[in-house]
Amino acid sequence: MRIEELKNEIEEQRRKNIKLFKSIPLATREDPLNKRADPILEEWREGSKILKSMIKELQKLEITDNKTNFIEKNNGKFVNGFGEATKRNITCTGYERAEKRNAQAILSFMGNR
């Protein structure tokens, strides 16, 4: 299963990052700018970037998996404007216009217009 493999890869990358972070030397009087730590820091940063991208990918996979499970469990029901769970579609044109107007107002408020 892809999700489990990705979780294992994430754990392995976390272990690597923790090991690298713990191995970063501290600044001393001889090396006040801590130049010895630069290569280790670069490697740690690259590992962190990889870890973040793997976590994003895992979240996307889990969301798509949850969406399919939710649709299967939901059986086409949704919550109407009165807070009732129903299978009936709202066919009133006034409601559809108001819904579209509200959606446009929300998008313009968020700046995505």
Biopython code that builds the backbone (N, CA, C, O; Angstrom):
import numpy as np
from Bio.PDB.StructureBuilder import StructureBuilder

atoms = [
    (1, "MET", "N", (0.843, -1.182, 0.000)),
    (1, "MET", "CA", (0.000, 0.000, 0.000)),
    (1, "MET", "C", (0.888, 1.246, 0.000)),
    (1, "MET", "O", (1.846, 1.311, 0.770)),
    (2, "ARG", "N", (0.600, 2.203, -0.820)),
    (2, "ARG", "CA", (1.438, 3.387, -1.018)),
    (2, "ARG", "C", (1.513, 4.254, 0.239)),
    (2, "ARG", "O", (2.581, 4.779, 0.553)),
    (3, "ILE", "N", (0.424, 4.412, 0.952)),
    (3, "ILE", "CA", (0.409, 5.263, 2.137)),
    (3, "ILE", "C", (1.330, 4.700, 3.213)),
    (3, "ILE", "O", (2.075, 5.450, 3.843)),
    (4, "GLU", "N", (1.285, 3.403, 3.426)),
    (4, "GLU", "CA", (2.143, 2.782, 4.447)),
    (4, "GLU", "C", (3.617, 2.888, 4.071)),
    (4, "GLU", "O", (4.462, 3.136, 4.931)),
    (5, "GLU", "N", (3.929, 2.701, 2.782)),
    (5, "GLU", "CA", (5.320, 2.831, 2.336)),
    (5, "GLU", "C", (5.824, 4.250, 2.568)),
    (5, "GLU", "O", (6.953, 4.456, 3.011)),
    (6, "LEU", "N", (4.977, 5.218, 2.266)),
    (6, "LEU", "CA", (5.360, 6.614, 2.441)),
    (6, "LEU", "C", (5.549, 6.954, 3.913)),
    (6, "LEU", "O", (6.452, 7.714, 4.262)),
    (7, "LYS", "N", (4.708, 6.398, 4.777)),
    (7, "LYS", "CA", (4.870, 6.622, 6.214)),
    (7, "LYS", "C", (6.205, 6.063, 6.701)),
    (7, "LYS", "O", (6.878, 6.689, 7.519)),
    (8, "ASN", "N", (6.586, 4.894, 6.205)),
    (8, "ASN", "CA", (7.877, 4.302, 6.580)),
    (8, "ASN", "C", (9.048, 5.162, 6.087)),
    (8, "ASN", "O", (10.029, 5.350, 6.806)),
    (9, "GLU", "N", (8.939, 5.682, 4.855)),
    (9, "GLU", "CA", (9.991, 6.544, 4.320)),
    (9, "GLU", "C", (10.098, 7.828, 5.138)),
    (9, "GLU", "O", (11.201, 8.320, 5.380)),
    (10, "ILE", "N", (8.961, 8.370, 5.565)),
    (10, "ILE", "CA", (8.961, 9.589, 6.374)),
    (10, "ILE", "C", (9.656, 9.338, 7.706)),
    (10, "ILE", "O", (10.453, 10.161, 8.156)),
    (11, "GLU", "N", (9.360, 8.212, 8.336)),
    (11, "GLU", "CA", (10.004, 7.891, 9.612)),
    (11, "GLU", "C", (11.513, 7.738, 9.451)),
    (11, "GLU", "O", (12.281, 8.190, 10.300)),
    (12, "GLU", "N", (11.934, 7.105, 8.367)),
    (12, "GLU", "CA", (13.363, 6.936, 8.111)),
    (12, "GLU", "C", (14.029, 8.292, 7.900)),
    (12, "GLU", "O", (15.117, 8.536, 8.421)),
    (13, "GLN", "N", (13.383, 9.172, 7.143)),
    (13, "GLN", "CA", (13.937, 10.508, 6.911)),
    (13, "GLN", "C", (13.981, 11.310, 8.205)),
    (13, "GLN", "O", (14.925, 12.068, 8.427)),
    (14, "ARG", "N", (12.984, 11.155, 9.054)),
    (14, "ARG", "CA", (12.994, 11.842, 10.353)),
    (14, "ARG", "C", (14.178, 11.381, 11.201)),
    (14, "ARG", "O", (14.853, 12.190, 11.837)),
    (15, "ARG", "N", (14.415, 10.082, 11.201)),
    (15, "ARG", "CA", (15.555, 9.555, 11.964)),
    (15, "ARG", "C", (16.874, 10.143, 11.455)),
    (15, "ARG", "O", (17.747, 10.513, 12.240)),
    (16, "LYS", "N", (17.002, 10.221, 10.123)),
    (16, "LYS", "CA", (18.220, 10.793, 9.530)),
    (16, "LYS", "C", (18.371, 12.252, 9.936)),
    (16, "LYS", "O", (19.464, 12.689, 10.295)),
    (17, "ASN", "N", (17.272, 13.010, 9.880)),
    (17, "ASN", "CA", (17.337, 14.431, 10.219)),
    (17, "ASN", "C", (17.690, 14.641, 11.688)),
    (17, "ASN", "O", (18.466, 15.538, 12.016)),
    (18, "ILE", "N", (17.135, 13.833, 12.560)),
    (18, "ILE", "CA", (17.441, 13.956, 13.978)),
    (18, "ILE", "C", (18.908, 13.638, 14.232)),
    (18, "ILE", "O", (19.572, 14.327, 15.006)),
    (19, "LYS", "N", (19.412, 12.594, 13.579)),
    (19, "LYS", "CA", (20.817, 12.226, 13.735)),
    (19, "LYS", "C", (21.726, 13.348, 13.239)),
    (19, "LYS", "O", (22.723, 13.673, 13.885)),
    (20, "LEU", "N", (21.381, 13.947, 12.081)),
    (20, "LEU", "CA", (22.178, 15.054, 11.558)),
    (20, "LEU", "C", (22.120, 16.262, 12.485)),
    (20, "LEU", "O", (23.140, 16.903, 12.739)),
    (21, "PHE", "N", (20.939, 16.571, 12.984)),
    (21, "PHE", "CA", (20.784, 17.742, 13.854)),
    (21, "PHE", "C", (21.597, 17.591, 15.136)),
    (21, "PHE", "O", (22.196, 18.550, 15.621)),
    (22, "LYS", "N", (21.609, 16.384, 15.671)),
    (22, "LYS", "CA", (22.372, 16.156, 16.898)),
    (22, "LYS", "C", (23.876, 16.191, 16.651)),
    (22, "LYS", "O", (24.645, 16.414, 17.586)),
    (23, "SER", "N", (24.306, 15.978, 15.416)),
    (23, "SER", "CA", (25.733, 15.958, 15.112)),
    (23, "SER", "C", (26.280, 17.336, 14.728)),
    (23, "SER", "O", (27.471, 17.459, 14.440)),
    (24, "ILE", "N", (25.448, 18.363, 14.718)),
    (24, "ILE", "CA", (25.919, 19.707, 14.363)),
    (24, "ILE", "C", (26.807, 20.226, 15.490)),
    (24, "ILE", "O", (26.371, 20.296, 16.639)),
    (25, "PRO", "N", (28.053, 20.592, 15.172)),
    (25, "PRO", "CA", (28.948, 21.087, 16.231)),
    (25, "PRO", "C", (28.583, 22.508, 16.660)),
    (25, "PRO", "O", (28.016, 23.274, 15.881)),
    (26, "LEU", "N", (28.908, 22.844, 17.882)),
    (26, "LEU", "CA", (28.663, 24.178, 18.410)),
    (26, "LEU", "C", (29.808, 25.109, 18.063)),
    (26, "LEU", "O", (30.923, 24.662, 17.793)),
    (27, "ALA", "N", (29.533, 26.399, 18.070)),
    (27, "ALA", "CA", (30.568, 27.393, 17.801)),
    (27, "ALA", "C", (31.571, 27.429, 18.961)),
    (27, "ALA", "O", (31.210, 27.258, 20.125)),
    (28, "THR", "N", (32.808, 27.650, 18.613)),
    (28, "THR", "CA", (33.863, 27.746, 19.623)),
    (28, "THR", "C", (34.613, 29.064, 19.429)),
    (28, "THR", "O", (34.313, 29.828, 18.511)),
    (29, "ARG", "N", (35.598, 29.324, 20.306)),
    (29, "ARG", "CA", (36.395, 30.539, 20.152)),
    (29, "ARG", "C", (37.237, 30.490, 18.884)),
    (29, "ARG", "O", (37.451, 31.513, 18.234)),
    (30, "GLU", "N", (37.713, 29.305, 18.538)),
    (30, "GLU", "CA", (38.516, 29.159, 17.327)),
    (30, "GLU", "C", (37.676, 29.306, 16.067)),
    (30, "GLU", "O", (38.179, 29.741, 15.031)),
    (31, "ASP", "N", (36.399, 28.945, 16.151)),
    (31, "ASP", "CA", (35.483, 28.996, 15.000)),
    (31, "ASP", "C", (34.183, 29.690, 15.432)),
    (31, "ASP", "O", (33.159, 29.025, 15.586)),
    (32, "PRO", "N", (34.209, 31.023, 15.631)),
    (32, "PRO", "CA", (33.020, 31.704, 16.156)),
    (32, "PRO", "C", (31.849, 31.723, 15.172)),
    (32, "PRO", "O", (30.698, 31.815, 15.598)),
    (33, "LEU", "N", (32.115, 31.639, 13.875)),
    (33, "LEU", "CA", (31.035, 31.623, 12.881)),
    (33, "LEU", "C", (30.544, 30.208, 12.589)),
    (33, "LEU", "O", (29.619, 30.011, 11.801)),
    (34, "ASN", "N", (31.163, 29.241, 13.223)),
    (34, "ASN", "CA", (30.756, 27.840, 13.116)),
    (34, "ASN", "C", (30.761, 27.343, 11.668)),
    (34, "ASN", "O", (29.784, 26.762, 11.195)),
    (35, "LYS", "N", (31.860, 27.579, 10.985)),
    (35, "LYS", "CA", (31.995, 27.144, 9.587)),
    (35, "LYS", "C", (32.040, 25.624, 9.457)),
    (35, "LYS", "O", (31.704, 25.087, 8.402)),
    (36, "ARG", "N", (32.449, 24.925, 10.516)),
    (36, "ARG", "CA", (32.483, 23.456, 10.461)),
    (36, "ARG", "C", (31.089, 22.868, 10.318)),
    (36, "ARG", "O", (30.925, 21.765, 9.795)),
    (37, "ALA", "N", (30.091, 23.597, 10.779)),
    (37, "ALA", "CA", (28.726, 23.071, 10.761)),
    (37, "ALA", "C", (28.020, 23.289, 9.425)),
    (37, "ALA", "O", (26.964, 22.700, 9.196)),
    (38, "ASP", "N", (28.567, 24.111, 8.542)),
    (38, "ASP", "CA", (27.893, 24.435, 7.283)),
    (38, "ASP", "C", (27.534, 23.218, 6.435)),
    (38, "ASP", "O", (26.389, 23.116, 5.994)),
    (39, "PRO", "N", (28.466, 22.282, 6.185)),
    (39, "PRO", "CA", (28.075, 21.128, 5.353)),
    (39, "PRO", "C", (26.979, 20.272, 6.004)),
    (39, "PRO", "O", (26.094, 19.759, 5.319)),
    (40, "ILE", "N", (27.047, 20.128, 7.311)),
    (40, "ILE", "CA", (26.031, 19.326, 8.009)),
    (40, "ILE", "C", (24.687, 20.041, 7.976)),
    (40, "ILE", "O", (23.644, 19.413, 7.795)),
    (41, "LEU", "N", (24.720, 21.376, 8.153)),
    (41, "LEU", "CA", (23.480, 22.152, 8.094)),
    (41, "LEU", "C", (22.829, 22.079, 6.713)),
    (41, "LEU", "O", (21.609, 21.963, 6.594)),
    (42, "GLU", "N", (23.661, 22.148, 5.671)),
    (42, "GLU", "CA", (23.119, 22.047, 4.306)),
    (42, "GLU", "C", (22.463, 20.690, 4.079)),
    (42, "GLU", "O", (21.384, 20.605, 3.493)),
    (43, "GLU", "N", (23.111, 19.646, 4.541)),
    (43, "GLU", "CA", (22.551, 18.301, 4.398)),
    (43, "GLU", "C", (21.244, 18.179, 5.196)),
    (43, "GLU", "O", (20.281, 17.569, 4.731)),
    (44, "TRP", "N", (21.223, 18.762, 6.392)),
    (44, "TRP", "CA", (20.015, 18.729, 7.223)),
    (44, "TRP", "C", (18.877, 19.496, 6.564)),
    (44, "TRP", "O", (17.729, 19.052, 6.586)),
    (45, "ARG", "N", (19.196, 20.656, 5.974)),
    (45, "ARG", "CA", (18.165, 21.453, 5.286)),
    (45, "ARG", "C", (17.590, 20.705, 4.096)),
    (45, "ARG", "O", (16.378, 20.715, 3.879)),
    (46, "GLU", "N", (18.448, 20.060, 3.327)),
    (46, "GLU", "CA", (17.968, 19.273, 2.185)),
    (46, "GLU", "C", (17.058, 18.141, 2.657)),
    (46, "GLU", "O", (16.017, 17.875, 2.057)),
    (47, "GLY", "N", (17.466, 17.481, 3.740)),
    (47, "GLY", "CA", (16.636, 16.420, 4.300)),
    (47, "GLY", "C", (15.300, 16.951, 4.790)),
    (47, "GLY", "O", (14.278, 16.277, 4.668)),
    (48, "SER", "N", (15.305, 18.155, 5.343)),
    (48, "SER", "CA", (14.056, 18.758, 5.811)),
    (48, "SER", "C", (13.132, 19.076, 4.643)),
    (48, "SER", "O", (11.919, 18.888, 4.741)),
    (49, "LYS", "N", (13.698, 19.556, 3.543)),
    (49, "LYS", "CA", (12.890, 19.836, 2.350)),
    (49, "LYS", "C", (12.255, 18.548, 1.822)),
    (49, "LYS", "O", (11.075, 18.524, 1.471)),
    (50, "ILE", "N", (13.041, 17.494, 1.772)),
    (50, "ILE", "CA", (12.531, 16.202, 1.308)),
    (50, "ILE", "C", (11.424, 15.719, 2.234)),
    (50, "ILE", "O", (10.389, 15.233, 1.777)),
    (51, "LEU", "N", (11.647, 15.855, 3.541)),
    (51, "LEU", "CA", (10.658, 15.426, 4.524)),
    (51, "LEU", "C", (9.351, 16.190, 4.367)),
    (51, "LEU", "O", (8.276, 15.592, 4.408)),
    (52, "LYS", "N", (9.433, 17.497, 4.187)),
    (52, "LYS", "CA", (8.223, 18.307, 4.008)),
    (52, "LYS", "C", (7.465, 17.896, 2.754)),
    (52, "LYS", "O", (6.238, 17.801, 2.780)),
    (53, "SER", "N", (8.167, 17.654, 1.669)),
    (53, "SER", "CA", (7.486, 17.250, 0.434)),
    (53, "SER", "C", (6.835, 15.877, 0.589)),
    (53, "SER", "O", (5.752, 15.636, 0.054)),
    (54, "MET", "N", (7.496, 14.979, 1.320)),
    (54, "MET", "CA", (6.910, 13.652, 1.551)),
    (54, "MET", "C", (5.668, 13.761, 2.426)),
    (54, "MET", "O", (4.691, 13.049, 2.195)),
    (55, "ILE", "N", (5.686, 14.637, 3.425)),
    (55, "ILE", "CA", (4.519, 14.819, 4.289)),
    (55, "ILE", "C", (3.356, 15.403, 3.496)),
    (55, "ILE", "O", (2.212, 14.990, 3.687)),
    (56, "LYS", "N", (3.632, 16.359, 2.606)),
    (56, "LYS", "CA", (2.572, 16.930, 1.759)),
    (56, "LYS", "C", (1.959, 15.859, 0.868)),
    (56, "LYS", "O", (0.739, 15.786, 0.715)),
    (57, "GLU", "N", (2.814, 15.034, 0.285)),
    (57, "GLU", "CA", (2.319, 13.963, -0.578)),
    (57, "GLU", "C", (1.454, 12.988, 0.212)),
    (57, "GLU", "O", (0.416, 12.538, -0.274)),
    (58, "LEU", "N", (1.885, 12.662, 1.433)),
    (58, "LEU", "CA", (1.107, 11.765, 2.285)),
    (58, "LEU", "C", (-0.255, 12.374, 2.608)),
    (58, "LEU", "O", (-1.270, 11.678, 2.576)),
    (59, "GLN", "N", (-0.282, 13.666, 2.917)),
    (59, "GLN", "CA", (-1.545, 14.329, 3.217)),
    (59, "GLN", "C", (-2.479, 14.299, 2.022)),
    (59, "GLN", "O", (-3.679, 14.069, 2.175)),
    (60, "LYS", "N", (-1.938, 14.528, 0.832)),
    (60, "LYS", "CA", (-2.768, 14.474, -0.383)),
    (60, "LYS", "C", (-3.349, 13.076, -0.580)),
    (60, "LYS", "O", (-4.531, 12.925, -0.891)),
    (61, "LEU", "N", (-2.512, 12.059, -0.396)),
    (61, "LEU", "CA", (-2.989, 10.683, -0.553)),
    (61, "LEU", "C", (-4.068, 10.358, 0.479)),
    (61, "LEU", "O", (-5.069, 9.723, 0.149)),
    (62, "GLU", "N", (-3.870, 10.792, 1.728)),
    (62, "GLU", "CA", (-4.859, 10.513, 2.764)),
    (62, "GLU", "C", (-6.162, 11.253, 2.498)),
    (62, "GLU", "O", (-7.241, 10.718, 2.750)),
    (63, "ILE", "N", (-6.070, 12.480, 1.989)),
    (63, "ILE", "CA", (-7.287, 13.243, 1.682)),
    (63, "ILE", "C", (-8.077, 12.562, 0.576)),
    (63, "ILE", "O", (-9.294, 12.413, 0.685)),
    (64, "THR", "N", (-7.400, 12.148, -0.485)),
    (64, "THR", "CA", (-8.124, 11.488, -1.574)),
    (64, "THR", "C", (-8.710, 10.160, -1.104)),
    (64, "THR", "O", (-9.808, 9.778, -1.509)),
    (65, "ASP", "N", (-7.969, 9.460, -0.247)),
    (65, "ASP", "CA", (-8.480, 8.204, 0.301)),
    (65, "ASP", "C", (-9.700, 8.457, 1.178)),
    (65, "ASP", "O", (-10.683, 7.719, 1.104)),
    (66, "ASN", "N", (-9.641, 9.498, 2.009)),
    (66, "ASN", "CA", (-10.770, 9.830, 2.882)),
    (66, "ASN", "C", (-11.975, 10.316, 2.090)),
    (66, "ASN", "O", (-13.113, 10.032, 2.463)),
    (67, "LYS", "N", (-11.741, 11.053, 0.992)),
    (67, "LYS", "CA", (-12.854, 11.521, 0.168)),
    (67, "LYS", "C", (-13.608, 10.348, -0.429)),
    (67, "LYS", "O", (-14.839, 10.327, -0.420)),
    (68, "THR", "N", (-12.880, 9.374, -0.945)),
    (68, "THR", "CA", (-13.569, 8.231, -1.536)),
    (68, "THR", "C", (-14.320, 7.450, -0.470)),
    (68, "THR", "O", (-15.423, 6.964, -0.718)),
    (69, "ASN", "N", (-13.725, 7.325, 0.729)),
    (69, "ASN", "CA", (-14.419, 6.629, 1.808)),
    (69, "ASN", "C", (-15.642, 7.400, 2.250)),
    (69, "ASN", "O", (-16.673, 6.794, 2.541)),
    (70, "PHE", "N", (-15.560, 8.739, 2.311)),
    (70, "PHE", "CA", (-16.677, 9.556, 2.748)),
    (70, "PHE", "C", (-17.825, 9.470, 1.752)),
    (70, "PHE", "O", (-18.988, 9.376, 2.144)),
    (71, "ILE", "N", (-17.499, 9.503, 0.470)),
    (71, "ILE", "CA", (-18.541, 9.425, -0.550)),
    (71, "ILE", "C", (-19.230, 8.068, -0.487)),
    (71, "ILE", "O", (-20.451, 7.983, -0.620)),
    (72, "GLU", "N", (-18.463, 7.018, -0.286)),
    (72, "GLU", "CA", (-19.062, 5.694, -0.191)),
    (72, "GLU", "C", (-19.953, 5.585, 1.042)),
    (72, "GLU", "O", (-21.024, 4.982, 0.975)),
    (73, "LYS", "N", (-19.527, 6.162, 2.168)),
    (73, "LYS", "CA", (-20.309, 6.094, 3.396)),
    (73, "LYS", "C", (-21.530, 6.998, 3.337)),
    (73, "LYS", "O", (-22.564, 6.676, 3.921)),
    (74, "ASN", "N", (-21.426, 8.114, 2.645)),
    (74, "ASN", "CA", (-22.451, 9.138, 2.652)),
    (74, "ASN", "C", (-23.668, 8.768, 1.806)),
    (74, "ASN", "O", (-24.775, 9.222, 2.096)),
    (75, "ASN", "N", (-23.487, 7.968, 0.787)),
    (75, "ASN", "CA", (-24.568, 7.529, -0.102)),
    (75, "ASN", "C", (-25.316, 8.691, -0.735)),
    (75, "ASN", "O", (-26.534, 8.618, -0.900)),
    (76, "GLY", "N", (-24.622, 9.753, -1.091)),
    (76, "GLY", "CA", (-25.238, 10.869, -1.799)),
    (76, "GLY", "C", (-25.978, 11.850, -0.926)),
    (76, "GLY", "O", (-26.613, 12.760, -1.457)),
    (77, "LYS", "N", (-25.931, 11.718, 0.368)),
    (77, "LYS", "CA", (-26.619, 12.662, 1.247)),
    (77, "LYS", "C", (-25.774, 13.909, 1.433)),
    (77, "LYS", "O", (-24.544, 13.854, 1.421)),
    (78, "PHE", "N", (-26.461, 15.042, 1.606)),
    (78, "PHE", "CA", (-25.786, 16.281, 1.937)),
    (78, "PHE", "C", (-26.675, 17.075, 2.877)),
    (78, "PHE", "O", (-27.845, 16.743, 3.069)),
    (79, "VAL", "N", (-26.117, 18.122, 3.458)),
    (79, "VAL", "CA", (-26.865, 18.947, 4.399)),
    (79, "VAL", "C", (-27.423, 20.137, 3.641)),
    (79, "VAL", "O", (-26.669, 20.887, 3.021)),
    (80, "ASN", "N", (-28.736, 20.317, 3.683)),
    (80, "ASN", "CA", (-29.353, 21.441, 2.987)),
    (80, "ASN", "C", (-29.268, 22.710, 3.827)),
    (80, "ASN", "O", (-28.652, 22.713, 4.893)),
    (81, "GLY", "N", (-29.883, 23.778, 3.351)),
    (81, "GLY", "CA", (-29.823, 25.067, 4.030)),
    (81, "GLY", "C", (-30.483, 25.088, 5.391)),
    (81, "GLY", "O", (-30.214, 25.984, 6.191)),
    (82, "PHE", "N", (-31.337, 24.126, 5.673)),
    (82, "PHE", "CA", (-32.005, 24.057, 6.972)),
    (82, "PHE", "C", (-31.272, 23.154, 7.954)),
    (82, "PHE", "O", (-31.739, 22.940, 9.073)),
    (83, "GLY", "N", (-30.119, 22.622, 7.537)),
    (83, "GLY", "CA", (-29.353, 21.749, 8.420)),
    (83, "GLY", "C", (-29.859, 20.322, 8.437)),
    (83, "GLY", "O", (-29.537, 19.559, 9.347)),
    (84, "GLU", "N", (-30.643, 19.957, 7.447)),
    (84, "GLU", "CA", (-31.191, 18.606, 7.376)),
    (84, "GLU", "C", (-30.387, 17.774, 6.380)),
    (84, "GLU", "O", (-29.988, 18.267, 5.325)),
    (85, "ALA", "N", (-30.160, 16.535, 6.715)),
    (85, "ALA", "CA", (-29.502, 15.620, 5.791)),
    (85, "ALA", "C", (-30.543, 15.097, 4.815)),
    (85, "ALA", "O", (-31.573, 14.561, 5.225)),
    (86, "THR", "N", (-30.276, 15.253, 3.533)),
    (86, "THR", "CA", (-31.248, 14.846, 2.527)),
    (86, "THR", "C", (-30.536, 14.396, 1.259)),
    (86, "THR", "O", (-29.361, 14.693, 1.043)),
    (87, "LYS", "N", (-31.275, 13.674, 0.432)),
    (87, "LYS", "CA", (-30.773, 13.276, -0.879)),
    (87, "LYS", "C", (-31.369, 14.149, -1.978)),
    (87, "LYS", "O", (-30.903, 14.130, -3.117)),
    (88, "ARG", "N", (-32.406, 14.918, -1.628)),
    (88, "ARG", "CA", (-33.083, 15.758, -2.611)),
    (88, "ARG", "C", (-32.217, 16.939, -3.014)),
    (88, "ARG", "O", (-31.661, 17.633, -2.163)),
    (89, "ASN", "N", (-32.108, 17.157, -4.296)),
    (89, "ASN", "CA", (-31.377, 18.328, -4.786)),
    (89, "ASN", "C", (-32.268, 19.550, -4.698)),
    (89, "ASN", "O", (-33.488, 19.453, -4.836)),
    (90, "ILE", "N", (-31.663, 20.687, -4.470)),
    (90, "ILE", "CA", (-32.418, 21.939, -4.438)),
    (90, "ILE", "C", (-32.494, 22.453, -5.866)),
    (90, "ILE", "O", (-31.464, 22.700, -6.492)),
    (91, "THR", "N", (-33.695, 22.614, -6.381)),
    (91, "THR", "CA", (-33.867, 22.983, -7.778)),
    (91, "THR", "C", (-34.380, 24.403, -7.947)),
    (91, "THR", "O", (-34.593, 24.847, -9.075)),
    (92, "CYS", "N", (-34.580, 25.111, -6.873)),
    (92, "CYS", "CA", (-35.087, 26.481, -6.943)),
    (92, "CYS", "C", (-34.013, 27.380, -7.563)),
    (92, "CYS", "O", (-32.875, 27.397, -7.095)),
    (93, "THR", "N", (-34.371, 28.123, -8.611)),
    (93, "THR", "CA", (-33.386, 28.983, -9.278)),
    (93, "THR", "C", (-32.952, 30.124, -8.380)),
    (93, "THR", "O", (-31.803, 30.560, -8.453)),
    (94, "GLY", "N", (-33.836, 30.613, -7.540)),
    (94, "GLY", "CA", (-33.463, 31.679, -6.610)),
    (94, "GLY", "C", (-32.382, 31.224, -5.651)),
    (94, "GLY", "O", (-31.456, 31.977, -5.350)),
    (95, "TYR", "N", (-32.495, 29.998, -5.172)),
    (95, "TYR", "CA", (-31.493, 29.449, -4.267)),
    (95, "TYR", "C", (-30.157, 29.299, -4.982)),
    (95, "TYR", "O", (-29.107, 29.611, -4.419)),
    (96, "GLU", "N", (-30.198, 28.821, -6.224)),
    (96, "GLU", "CA", (-28.957, 28.635, -6.979)),
    (96, "GLU", "C", (-28.279, 29.976, -7.252)),
    (96, "GLU", "O", (-27.054, 30.075, -7.170)),
    (97, "ARG", "N", (-29.071, 31.025, -7.581)),
    (97, "ARG", "CA", (-28.497, 32.353, -7.807)),
    (97, "ARG", "C", (-27.873, 32.897, -6.527)),
    (97, "ARG", "O", (-26.779, 33.460, -6.549)),
    (98, "ALA", "N", (-28.583, 32.723, -5.411)),
    (98, "ALA", "CA", (-28.064, 33.208, -4.129)),
    (98, "ALA", "C", (-26.785, 32.471, -3.745)),
    (98, "ALA", "O", (-25.845, 33.075, -3.229)),
    (99, "GLU", "N", (-26.754, 31.179, -3.996)),
    (99, "GLU", "CA", (-25.559, 30.395, -3.687)),
    (99, "GLU", "C", (-24.376, 30.858, -4.535)),
    (99, "GLU", "O", (-23.259, 30.977, -4.033)),
    (100, "LYS", "N", (-24.619, 31.116, -5.803)),
    (100, "LYS", "CA", (-23.564, 31.597, -6.692)),
    (100, "LYS", "C", (-23.079, 32.978, -6.244)),
    (100, "LYS", "O", (-21.877, 33.245, -6.241)),
    (101, "ARG", "N", (-24.010, 33.851, -5.868)),
    (101, "ARG", "CA", (-23.663, 35.196, -5.413)),
    (101, "ARG", "C", (-22.812, 35.121, -4.139)),
    (101, "ARG", "O", (-21.820, 35.838, -4.008)),
    (102, "ASN", "N", (-23.201, 34.259, -3.214)),
    (102, "ASN", "CA", (-22.426, 34.089, -1.981)),
    (102, "ASN", "C", (-21.034, 33.555, -2.266)),
    (102, "ASN", "O", (-20.058, 33.996, -1.658)),
    (103, "ALA", "N", (-20.938, 32.614, -3.182)),
    (103, "ALA", "CA", (-19.631, 32.053, -3.521)),
    (103, "ALA", "C", (-18.730, 33.128, -4.124)),
    (103, "ALA", "O", (-17.543, 33.194, -3.806)),
    (104, "GLN", "N", (-19.292, 33.972, -4.994)),
    (104, "GLN", "CA", (-18.509, 35.055, -5.580)),
    (104, "GLN", "C", (-18.083, 36.068, -4.523)),
    (104, "GLN", "O", (-16.962, 36.574, -4.565)),
    (105, "ALA", "N", (-18.966, 36.365, -3.578)),
    (105, "ALA", "CA", (-18.627, 37.310, -2.513)),
    (105, "ALA", "C", (-17.497, 36.763, -1.649)),
    (105, "ALA", "O", (-16.597, 37.504, -1.254)),
    (106, "ILE", "N", (-17.543, 35.485, -1.361)),
    (106, "ILE", "CA", (-16.495, 34.876, -0.555)),
    (106, "ILE", "C", (-15.165, 34.891, -1.291)),
    (106, "ILE", "O", (-14.129, 35.203, -0.705)),
    (107, "LEU", "N", (-15.193, 34.550, -2.583)),
    (107, "LEU", "CA", (-13.947, 34.547, -3.364)),
    (107, "LEU", "C", (-13.377, 35.954, -3.504)),
    (107, "LEU", "O", (-12.162, 36.136, -3.428)),
    (108, "SER", "N", (-14.236, 36.951, -3.708)),
    (108, "SER", "CA", (-13.720, 38.316, -3.824)),
    (108, "SER", "C", (-13.158, 38.795, -2.491)),
    (108, "SER", "O", (-12.186, 39.550, -2.469)),
    (109, "PHE", "N", (-13.759, 38.365, -1.373)),
    (109, "PHE", "CA", (-13.241, 38.720, -0.061)),
    (109, "PHE", "C", (-11.868, 38.114, 0.158)),
    (109, "PHE", "O", (-10.987, 38.738, 0.750)),
    (110, "MET", "N", (-11.692, 36.889, -0.326)),
    (110, "MET", "CA", (-10.411, 36.211, -0.160)),
    (110, "MET", "C", (-9.383, 36.705, -1.173)),
    (110, "MET", "O", (-8.196, 36.418, -1.018)),
    (111, "GLY", "N", (-9.798, 37.435, -2.200)),
    (111, "GLY", "CA", (-8.859, 37.985, -3.167)),
    (111, "GLY", "C", (-8.565, 37.075, -4.322)),
    (111, "GLY", "O", (-7.552, 37.267, -4.995)),
    (112, "ASN", "N", (-9.396, 36.092, -4.591)),
    (112, "ASN", "CA", (-9.155, 35.145, -5.685)),
    (112, "ASN", "C", (-9.991, 35.491, -6.907)),
    (112, "ASN", "O", (-10.217, 34.623, -7.751)),
    (113, "ARG", "N", (-10.434, 36.669, -7.025)),
    (113, "ARG", "CA", (-11.311, 37.023, -8.138)),
    (113, "ARG", "C", (-10.563, 37.352, -9.371)),
    (113, "ARG", "O", (-11.168, 37.670, -10.395)),
]
sb = StructureBuilder()
sb.init_structure("model")
sb.init_model(0)
sb.init_chain("A")
sb.init_seg("    ")
for serial, (resi, resn, name, xyz) in enumerate(atoms, 1):
    if name == "N":
        sb.init_residue(resn, " ", resi, " ")
    sb.init_atom(name, np.array(xyz, "f"), 0.0, 1.0, " ", f" {name:<3s}", serial, name[0])
structure = sb.get_structure()
